[in-house]
């Protein structure tokens, strides 16, 4: 059923459903684990609508590039600039130095329609710390606008009879590339236009190939109940890296079927269509609110009342933006030169406001180092190589091999401060030192897990050909392996199974046995106490005089703020000793007293985030516990 302005009510309702599930996904309540699929539905619908506009104008002989982009500017810029201005001011008031530096990079990307590329270099969308990025949601707008810089040129250059075929080929190539790249480089596949264009392309193909074709429309109409069921059910699927590309594909196919079907004349869709009308302003408004709340709460789960208040604020700001900014912006009686002049002046004003914010934040509080500890200051020690070649070593004849994931990296300052024995470091981020298995979860695909297994095999081979090494120190974020949604890739049989304590203990026993079989001693170092909140940000905010909630005033880890998997991880480490015959140095216990774990010693913060030690903190831990010498004595 067409709405008074000629738009299809069912498509506006789809837009309303898409923005709703994205907002609910971002609440952090876990009610829609795959609510991010709303953005994919948006992409398909956007491709269909915009391609339809271009095709109709092209067929009527009235398409002009300048007019097309002018309409896009009228539609998008006023509300976006208003959101950016408010976000810049909030960032000036609420962000620490480290977070504001990241924010400025994102702001530059937002003003140049390249924020998706900035975020690609900064953070995985599904990483826990992504909730702290106030402009994270703008990645999708950048992808859309980059697409619309290219698609009109394609349709204008080609004759009309070639449109559908050209778009179909480009869409297929992009889809194949997306499915091929995602297992290897999920962040690139998530953020970058060449690997996302297929979603907008599906909508564009639907607009060019199927209008007026009764048979296709009839089939789509008959399949609409199934498509509707998929659009409603897919957001409930778990967020697992291996599933993300396939859930995305199914959601996009369902959206295409829904769009191509006959218009759905159901008045019950009217409330959803009303949300769809305001979807752009709602989308712009919601994420900065939740991001700043997450920042103040240090990443702790937001209280339900706070989530409710944020949802109400989203609705109010979204309605106000739509009513007082978005709609008037599209109807402004201004000529092209005036509009482009205002757009340039607005971008310049926002850049200036961001620069003022940078000056304000630069004078706030004490400098605080939240950078990651990669390990030894040598080539090959970055923790990214997929094979260990032995270059990361203090000596041609090291006596200690430190092997593990990022938990091994943050131990390097502790070891170098507490032993004179030369160290070799074999670290790969996200890859625990467990032979024959690797984690598959929302951050690691099957391909990434296979790389981890290969890396660990290469470390064992290095150990066998390096006779000077006497002690192997293992350290990993073992908490990951007791997380309910984690699975394991097994090198034997190349199968994926659920991660269980028994399988992890067996892998540790296998690893220890392999090390001893070549005549070396072995010991495991636990991680430090792990928190549900970002300890590094707690200290940076405390030192800068900024408000924080969700943690004690002294940023210590109390039972209520300890990670919910602390006890299962402790039981796993105990089993390493009893069932895997491997000694474990429990610094997680040594750093606590009376169930409270201080996170600063002598006024020096120990952590850089919720579970990793910082450079200075690691050295303090190493010296206080004489870590290197204790490990040398414990290894067997």
N, C-alpha and C positions, 0 to 999 in steps of 0.2 A: 504494500500500500504506500503510495507516495505521500510525503508530508506536504504541507502547504507550499513549501518552497521548491517542490519537485524532487527532493531527495527520497531515497528508499528508506522506509522506516526500519526494515529488518537490517540493513547495513549500518545504520546509525546505532541500532541496538547491539550489533556485533562490536562496534567500536566501544560502546558503553561497557559491555562484558569484558573486553580486552583490557581497558584501563582499570576496571575494578579488580581483576585478578592480579594485575601488576602491583597495584597499591596494597592489596592484601598480602601478597608475597613479601613486600618490603616491610610489613609490620613486624616481621620476625616471629610471629606467633606459630608458624609452622602449619597453618591450616591449609595452605596451597603450596606444597613443596616445589611445584614446577609452575608457579604463577608467572614466572618470567616469560612463558610462552605467549602471554598477551602481546608482547612487543612483536613477536613473529606474526601474529594475527594482524596487528597494525600494518606491518610491512606489506602483506598481501593485499589488504584492503586499500592501502595508499597507492600501491602500484596499479591496481584496477581503476581507482577513481582518477588519478592524475593522467594515466595513459588515455583513459576515456576522454578527458578534457582536451588533451593534445590532439587526439585523432579527430574529434568532432570539429575543432577549430581548423585543423589541417584540411579536412574534407571540404569545409565551407570556404577555404581560402583566406581565413582571417588570422591564422596563427602568426604571431610575432614573438621572437625570443624576448625582446624587451618587455612586452606586455605580460608574457608568462612569468618571468622572474619578478616583475613588479607585483603581480598578484601574490606570488609566494612571499615577498617581503611584507606586503600588507597583512597577509594571513599570519605570519610567524613572528616577525620581529618585535612588534609592540609588547606582546605578552612575555616574550623571551627576555627582552631588555629589562622589563619591570622585575621579573624574577631574578635576573642577574644582579640588578642594583641592590635588591633586598638581601640577596645572598652574600654579596661583597661586604655589605655593612655588618651582617651577622658574623661573617668570617673574621672581620676586623676586630669584633668584640669577643669572640669565643674561641678562636683557634690559637694553638701554640705555634711557635716558630717553625717546627718541623712540618706540621700539618699545613700551615699557611704557605710554605714554599711549594708543596705539592699542589695546593689550591691555585696558586698563581699560574703554574704550568697549565692546569686545566682551564683556567679562565682564558689564557691566550688561545688555547685550542678551541674554546667555545666561540670566541670572537672571530676566528678564522675558519670555522666549520671543519676543524680537524681534531676535535677532542677525542674522537674514537682512536686516532693514532697515538695521542698522548697517553690515554688510558691503556692501550695495548702495551706500551713500554713500562707503565707503572704497576699495573695490578690485574690479576685474574678476577673477573667479575664474581666468581663463586668463592673467592677466598674470604675468610672470616673478616679480614680488615677492610674489605670493600665497603662495609657499612659506614666507614668514616669519611667517605669522599662525597662532599655536598653536590658536586656536578656530575656524578657518575651517570645519571639518567640521560644526559645529553648526548651520549654516544649514539643513540638510535637516531636522533635528529640529524646528527652529522652524516650518518650513513645515508639517510633519505636525501638530504640536500646534495650530497656528492653524486648520488644516482641521478637526480634531476638536473644536474649540470651536463650529464652525458646523454641520457635517453632522448631528449628532444632533438639533439643534433642527429642522432641515429635515425629517427623517424622522418626528419626533414630531408636528409640526404638521400634516403632510399625511396624508391617508388612505393605507393601504397600496397601493391600486390606482394611486396617483399617484407612488409612489416612483421607479420605473424611469424614467418620463418626465421627472420633475423633475431627477433626477440626469443623465440623458442631455442635456437641454437645457443645464444648467449646465456640463457637461463640454464640450459643443460650443462654447459661447460662450467658455469659457476657452481652448480650443485655438485657435480663430480669432484671439483676441486675442494669444495667444503667437506665432503665426506672423506676425501683422501687426507686432507690437512688436519682435520680436527683431532684424530688420535695422536698426531705428532706435535702439533702446536695449537692447543685449544684456544689460547688467547687470541692468536692471529685469526683463527676461523671465527671467533665470536665477534671481534671488533671491526675487521677490515672489509671495505666495500667489495672487492673482487670475490670474496668468499661469502658475502651476504646478499649480493645482487640477485641471486636466484629467487629469493623470497619476494622481492618487489617485482622481479621478472615474471613470476607465476601470475601475479595480479595483472600485469601488463599483457601477458599472453591471453589471459581470460578476456580482457577488454578488446583485444585485436582479433582474436580468432573465433570467438563463440557468440557474440551478439547476433540474435536473429536466427540462430541455428536451432531449430525446434527439437531435433533428436537429442542433441547434447543437453539442452536445457531440460528436456523431459527426464533424461537419465539423472541429471543432477537433482531435479525436484524429487524424484523417487528415492534418491540416496540422502536427501536432506535430514531425515530423522537420525540416520547413522552419523552424518557429519555433525549434527547438533550434539549428539551423545559424545562424540570425540572431543568437541570444543569444550564441553562441560566436564568431561572426565580426565582428560590429559593433564590439566593443572594439578590433579591429585597425585600424580606419579612421583616417586622419589627422585631426588636430585642425585643422579649417579653419572659420572663423566661419560661412561660408555653409552648411556641412554640418551644424553642430551641431543646429539645430532639426529637421532631417529625420532625422538619426541618432537623435535622442531619440524622435521619433514612431515610427520603425520598431522601435526597441527596446521601446517600450511596447506596440505592437501584438503583437509577438512574445511578450511576457510575458503578455498577455491570452490569446492562443491557448494557450499552455502551461498557464495556470491553468484555463481553461474545459474543457480536454480531460479525458478519463477519467484518474483517478489512475494514475500510472505505477508499476507493480509491478516495480521493478528494485532488487535488493539492492545493486548496485554504487553506488547513490546514497547509501548509508549514511554513508560518510565526509564527503560534501558536506553531508548533513543534519546531521551532528555539528557541522560548521563553522557551518551555519545556526543551530543552537541557540545558539551563542556569538557570533553575528554582531553583536549590539548592543554587547557588551563589547569585541569586537575592533575595531569601528568607533570606539568612544570612545577606545580606548587608542592606536590606531596613529598618528593624525595629530599629536598633541602631540610624540610621540617624533621623528617625521621633521621637524617644524617646528623644534624646538630644535636638531636636528642641522644643518639647513640654516642656521640663524642662526649657529651656531658656525663652520660652514664658509663663511660669507659668501656663500652661494648658489652656490658651486662645486659641480660634480657630486660626489656623495658616493662615496667609494671603495667598491668592491664588497664588501669585507669589512665595512665599516661598515653597508652596506645589509643584509647578512646578519644582522649582530648586531641591528639594529633590528627585523628581521622576527622573530627569535627572541624579542626583548623584547616585541614585540606579542603573540605567541602566549602567552607566559608571563603577561603582565599581563591579557590577555583571558581566559585560563583562570581565573586567580585571581579576577578580578572576577566572572565568571559563577558560580564555585563558592562564593565566600565573601561576595559582596555582592548580586549580582543575584537568585540563587535564594532566599537567606534573606529578602531584602527583600520578595519576593512572598508569602512564607509567614508574615510577622510576625503574631502573634496580637494585633493592636492594633486598637482601635476607630477610627472615622473622625476623631474629635476629636484623638486622640493622633497619628494619622498626619499630619493637616494641621498640627498644632502642630509636629511634628518637621520637616515640610517648610518651614514658615515660619522655624523656628529655624535650619535648615540654610542656607537662603538668606541669612538675616541673618549667620550666622557666616562664610559665604563672602564676603559683601560686606565684613565687618570685616577678614577676612584680606587681601582685595584692597587695602583702605585702608592697612593696615600695610605691605604691599608697596610701595605708592606712596610712603610716607614713607621707606622704606629706599632705594628707587631715586632719589628726589629728592636725596639727599645723596651720590650716586655720581658721581665724576669731574667734568670741566669741562663747562659748557654747550656744546652743539654744534648748529649750525643745519643741519638736514637738509631744511628746507622747500624746495619748488620755487621757481625763479625765474620769475615770470610775465612780467617785463619792466618797461616804464615804469610808474611808479606813477600811472596815469591810468585813467579809465573807458574800457572797451572794449579793455583790454590783457590780459584774462584768458586769451586763447588759446582761447576757446570759441565765439565768434561764427561763424556759418556764411557770413556775407557781410562783406566789409571795407568800412566806411563812412568811413574816414579819421579817426575820432575819436582813435585812439591815435597821437598826434603831439605832439611838444614845441613845435611852432610851426604857425601857419596856413600857413607856407611852408617845409616841411621840405626839406632838401637831400639827405638820405640816406633811402632806404627799406630797412629790414631786413625780409626776407620769408622765411618758412619755418615749420618745425614747432617742437617744444620746443627744438631746437638753436639756433633763432634767438632764442628767449626767454632762454636762459642766456647769450647774447652781449651782451645789453643793458647790463649793468653794465660789461663790457669796453669797449664802444663809448663809453658816456657818460664813462668815465674817460680816454679817449684821443683824443677829438675835440671840437671846439667847434661843429661843424656840427649843426644841429637834425635830429632823427631822427623818422621815422614808422615804426611797427612793425606789420607785418601777419603775425600768427602764428595758426596753428591747430594744436593738438596732434595729432600723428600724420599731418600733411599736409605732405609735402615740396614745395618750390617747383618742381614739374615740370608744365608745361602739358600737358593732354590725357591724363594718366594718373594713377592713384592705386592704392595697395596694397590688395589683398584677401588677408587672412590670418586667423590665429586670433583677432586682436584687431579686425579691421575687416571688416565685411560689405560687400556690394555697395552698399547704401544709404549707408553711411558713406563709401565710396570716391567715390560720386557727389557727396556733399556736399563732399568735398575738391576735386574737379575744379571744382565751381561756385565754391568759395571762391577758388581760384587765378585763375579767370576774372575774378572781381570785383576782385582785386588789380591785375590788368593794366588793367582799365577805370579804376580809381582812378589808376594811374600815368599813363594817357593824358590824364586831365583835371587833372593836378597838375603844371604846367610847372616849378615850382620845384625838383623832384627832379632831381638830376644823376647820382647814383650809386645803383644797386640792389645790395644785399648779400644774397646767397642763402646759406642754410644749412639743411641737412636731415640727418636720420639715414639716410644713404645705405646704411649697412650693412644696413638692413632689406630693401633691394631686391636684395641678393645672397644673401639667405637662401633655401635650397632650396624651402621650402614657400610662398613668397610668389608671388602672382599679381597681375596688373594689370587694372584696369578701363580700357578705352580709350574716350575720349569719341567717337572716330570709330567708328561701328558699334555702340557700346554693348556690346562683347564683352569677355570675360574670357580672358586669355592668360597664359602663364607669364612670369614676370619674368626677363629676360635682360639682360646688360650692354649688348648692342646696343640694345635698346629704351630703356634708361635714358639712354644717351649720346645717342640720337636725340631724346629728350624734352628733355634739357639743351640740345642745339643749337637745338631749336625755341624754347625759353624764352629763351635768349640772343638769338636772332634777333628775337623779338618785342619784347624790351626795346630793342634797338638800333634797331628800325624806327621807334620813337617818339622817337629821339634821346637815349637815356640810356646811360650806361656800366654795366657789370655785372662782378661778381666773386663767386666762391664762396668760402666759408670752410669748411674741413673741421671735423669734430668733434674734440674732444680725443682722446688715446689711450683706447681702450675696453678694458675688462677683463672677464674672466669672473666676477669676484667683485665684491661691493658695496663699493666703495672708501670711501664715506661711512660705512658701518657698521664697516669695518675701523678707521677713525680714531676713531669714537665709542667703539668697544670698547677700543681702545688707550688712549685718554685716560681711560676709566673703569676701567682695570685689569681688564677682563674677558677671558677666554680667546678666542682665535680661531685657526682653522686655515684652510688653503687659500690663504694669501697670505704674503708675506714679512713679517718683523717690522716693517719700515718702511712697509708697505702699498704699496710701489712696484709698478709693473706690469713684470714680467719676461716674457720670451718664453713661458714655460710658463703664465703666468696671463693673457696677452693674449687678447682675444676671438678665437675660432677663425676668424672671418671678417675679421680685420684685413687680411690680405694681399689677398683679393678686393676689399675696399673701397678699399684703396690703389690697386689697378690700375684700378678704376672712376674714381677721381678723376684719375689720370694720363690716362685716356682723355677726361675732360672737357676737358683742356688740348689734347691732340693731335688729337682727333676732333671735339670740340664747340666748339673755338675759344673757350674760356672760361678766363680766368685763375683759379687756385685758390691761396688762401693756406693752406698746410699746417701748421696749428698742431699737428696730431698728430705731425709730425716734429720741429717746433721744440721741443716739450716733452720730448723724449727725448735721451739721450746713451748711446752704447755699448750700444744695444738695451735699456736700462732707462729707464723713465719715472717719475721721482719724482712723487708725488701730494700733496706739501706743499712749499711754499717758505717759508723763514724761519720754520718751525714752524707755518705756517698751512695747514691742509688745503684742497685745491683743489676737491674733488668733494663732491657730496651723495649720489651713488649710484654705479653702475658706469660711467656714461658722461656724466652731466651735471655741469657745474661748479656750485658753490655761489655765493652772492652775493659773498662775500669772494674766493673763488678766481677768479671771473670778472674782478673788478676788478684783481687781481694780474696775470693773463694780459694784460689790456688794456694795463696800464701797462708791463709788461716788454717787450712786443713792439710798443709804440706802435701798437696794432691799428688804431685809427680812421684814423690818418694813412697807414699802409701800405696799407690798403684803398683810401683815396682816390687814392693814387698808382698802385695796380695796376689799377684798373678801366679797362675799355676796351670 
